[in-house]
Amino acid sequence: MKFYIVIPAHNEADLISLTLDSLVNQTLLPKRLVVVDDQSNDETGEIIKKFASAYPWISLVKTTSSQAHLPGSKVVNAFQKGRDQLDEDYDIICKFDADLIFPKHYLETIAGEFSKDPKVGLCGGFCHILSKEKWVVEDLTDKDHIRGALKAYRKECFKAIGGLRPSMGWDTVDELLALFHGWKIRTIPSLIVKHLRPTGSTYNKAAKLKQGEAFYKLRYGFIITLIASAKLAAKKKNLGLMRDYVQGYFNAKHQKIPFLVNQKEGAFIRRLRYRKMLEKLF
């Protein structure tokens, strides 16, 4: 299988060489790897250049966006900048973060899952963080969800969902739309990826409000938003976040922010969410 990888990077000089080392040593090498230097003011660009000079299938693209480290639009816009540099001669396209260490067999393993079942649209391993000198599953990991840090899409699925949405919630709406279009999501818990910087460690108050905004834009409705907010706050071990999420939801509703999905897709998403809740209860 032909893999194309895009890695958005902003001030990742301390970590990106570890990520790229793990990718150039894969048992199945990608055909193309584009790293997008998004307005870094450290040595990120120089490090990428060194890899690009050693490996002709790696390239550097520079872009400029907001300095604010808000989840969603910044990273997706950077991803799209890299995607624009690629042609259509691929089977799988990946959006990876610049603070990961992949096991050597990562791409080979997910290629096997895609090959075994042509209805698998997304596939990925599990992010682990270092805690008390042990690599443990990151709290936000879910057996039915592939983290935004390591997304891999079959080309046909990627096109069916219309690519990635430049908004917080993009790494949820992609899977919901994939399911809407009849694709499967495949996670591999045994496939351990080291996540060197825990998700959300640099997020500010505005980012936390945007989580609630994302629930609104996904057409969750208030009840599902309330339950999802409580669940996410509990996973992050900070129940005070629930208030921020709910406030973000009502802010978005008051401002009539555009939805990420249409009415038919929204109805499907709500039915899916309610069904999963009932499955967990009974």
N, C-alpha and C positions, 0 to 999 in steps of 0.2 A: 504493500500500500504506500502511496505517495503522501507524505506529511508536509504541510506548510505550517509554520509556527510564527506567530507575531507576539512579541513581548514589549508592552509599554514599560518605560522606565523613567523615573524621576528621582534624581539624587540617590542612585543605588550603587555608588562606587564601592561601598563596603561589602556588598553581597553579590553583585551581578556576575562576577567572575566565577563564583561557586555554581551559580545556575548554569552558566554557559559551559563550564567544565563538565557538568553532569550531562549536558545534552550532546556535546561533541564526543562523548564516550558511550553513547547508546549502542546497543547491539543492532538496532535498526535506526539508521541515521535519517533525519528529515531531509527532504529534497531542497527546501528553502527555509531560512530562518531570518526574519527581519526584526531587528530591535529598534524601537522608536524612542529616541532620546527626547523626552518631553520637557524642554526648558531646564535641564539640569545645570546647576552651578558648581558641581564638583567634578570629579574625574570620570564620571560615567561614560561620556562620549569617547574618551581616550582608551578606556578599557575595551569598549566595543570595537573600536578601530583595530586594536591588536588582534582580536579574534577574527575579524573580517579579513585581515591580511593573511591570516594563517589558514582560513577555511573559506573557499570561494563561494560556498552556499550560504554564508552568513553576510548580512548587509546592515548598514546603519542608515537610519532616516532621522532627520531632526525636525521637530515641530515645536510650536509655541502655543501654550494655552495658559489658563489661569494658574497662578501659583497655589491657590487654595487647594488643600488636600481633601476634597470632598469626593465621596464615593459616587460612581456612576458616570456622569458625562465626561469627566476628564480622561478616565482610563479608556472608555469606549471610543471617544474621539481619537485618542492616540492609536488605539487598535485599528480603527478604520484608516488612519493615515498609512499604517503599515500594510493593511489589506490592499490598499489602492496600488501598491507597488508590485503586487503579485498577479499572475495570470490564472487561468482556470484549469491548469493541468495538475490537479491534485485530487486525492480521495478524501482526506481528512484535513480540516483546518483547526488549529489550536490557538487559543488565547491563554498564554501563561504569564504568571507574575515573575518579577525579576528578583525574588527573594526565596526561591525554592531550590531544593536539591533532589533531583529525580534518581531513583534506582536505575542501574544500567539497562534493565530489561523493560523500562516503563513503556516506551513506544511500541516495542514488540508485543508486549502483553495486551495493550488496548487494541492494537491492530488485529490480534487474534480474536478478541471479542467482537469487533466490527465484522470480521470475516465470517465468524460462526453464524451470526444472525443478521441478515440484511435489513431487519427492521430496527436495529439498534441505531439511534440517531445521535446520542451523546454517550460518552464513556469517560470514566476517570477513576483515579485512586482516592485515597484518603489523606488529608493533610494532618501532619503530626507536629506538635511543638515541643520544645525542650522544657521539661518541668522536673526540678529536683534531680537533675542529671539523667533523666529518662525521657525518651521520645514517646509522648502519649497523644492519643487522638485529640485534635482541637475541639473545644466545647461546641462550636457551631456546626460540627459535622453531623450529617443526617444520612441514614442508610439509603434514602431515596433521592438524595440531592448531591450534585457535583458542585463543589465549591467554585466560585468565580475565579479563583487563583489558577485553576488547571482545567479549563474547559477544552474539550475535543469534540468536534462536530463532523459527522458525515456530510459531505458536500450537499447532497440532495436535501438533507434535513436543514442545514444552514440556510439554504435558499428558500425552503418552504416557510421558515419562520421570519424571513425577511431580514436576516442578519441580526445584529445586536442593537438594542435601543440605548441611546445616550442619556441614561437616567439611572438613578439608584433604583434597584429592583431588576436591572437587566438580567442578572444571573438567576432570577426566579422566573421572569416572564419568558425567557428563552425555553426553559423546560416545560412550562405550562403550555406554551404554543406548540412545542414539539409533540406533547401528548395530544393536544387538540387535533393535530394533523396526523395522528396515528403512529407516531414514532415511540420507541422505547428508550428509557433512561437506564443505563447499566453502570452501577458502581462496583468497585472491586476493593473491599475492605483490607485485603491482604497486601494491596499495592501501596506501600508506605512512601509518602513524599514528605520530606522535612521542610516545614514552613518556618523560615528563620525570623520572620517578624509577624507576630500574631495579628490577625485581622482586626482592624479598628483601633489599633494601638495609638494612632495619631489623629483619630477623628475628634472633631470639636462639637460644640452644642448644635451648630447648624447641621452637621452631618446626622446627628441623632434625630433631629426633627424631620430630616429627609427620609428616614426609615418609615415614619408614619405617612409621609407624603407618598411613598412608594406603595404602601398598602392601599391608599385611596386610588392611585392611578391604575392599580391592578383590578379595580372594581370589586374589592373584597366585601365592601359594606361594613357597617360598624361592628356587628357581632363577631365576624371573623377577624376583623382588625383587633378587637379587644383580646380575643383568645391568642392570636398570633403575637401581639405585643407582650402579653404576660409570659408566653412560652419563650420568646426571644430574650426578654429581660432576665428570666430565670436561668437560661443557658449562660448568660453573661454574668450571672451572680450579682446583679444590681437591679433590684425591683424598681428603683427610682426611674430607670429608663422607660418603664411602661408609661409613665406620665408624659415623657418627651414624645414617645411614639404616637400616643393618642392625640396629643396637642398638634403634632405634625399632620395627622390625618384630618383634623378639623380645620387647620389652617388651609390645607389644600382644597378642602370642600368649600370653604368660604370664598377662596380665591378662584374657584372653578377652574383649577388647573386641568389641562387636557389629559385624558386617559391614555394609557399605553396600549389598551386592547379595545376592540369594538364590543358592542352589546352581546353579540352571540358568543364571542370568546369569553367575555366576562361571566356570562351565565354558566358556561362550561367550567370555568375556574371555580366559581362558588360551589357548584355541585361536587366537583372533585374534592375541594377542601372539606366540605361537610361529610362526604363519604369517608375520607381518611380519618376525620375526628371520630366518627361512629365506629370505624374499625378498631381504633385504639381503645375506645370505651368498652366495646363488646367483643 
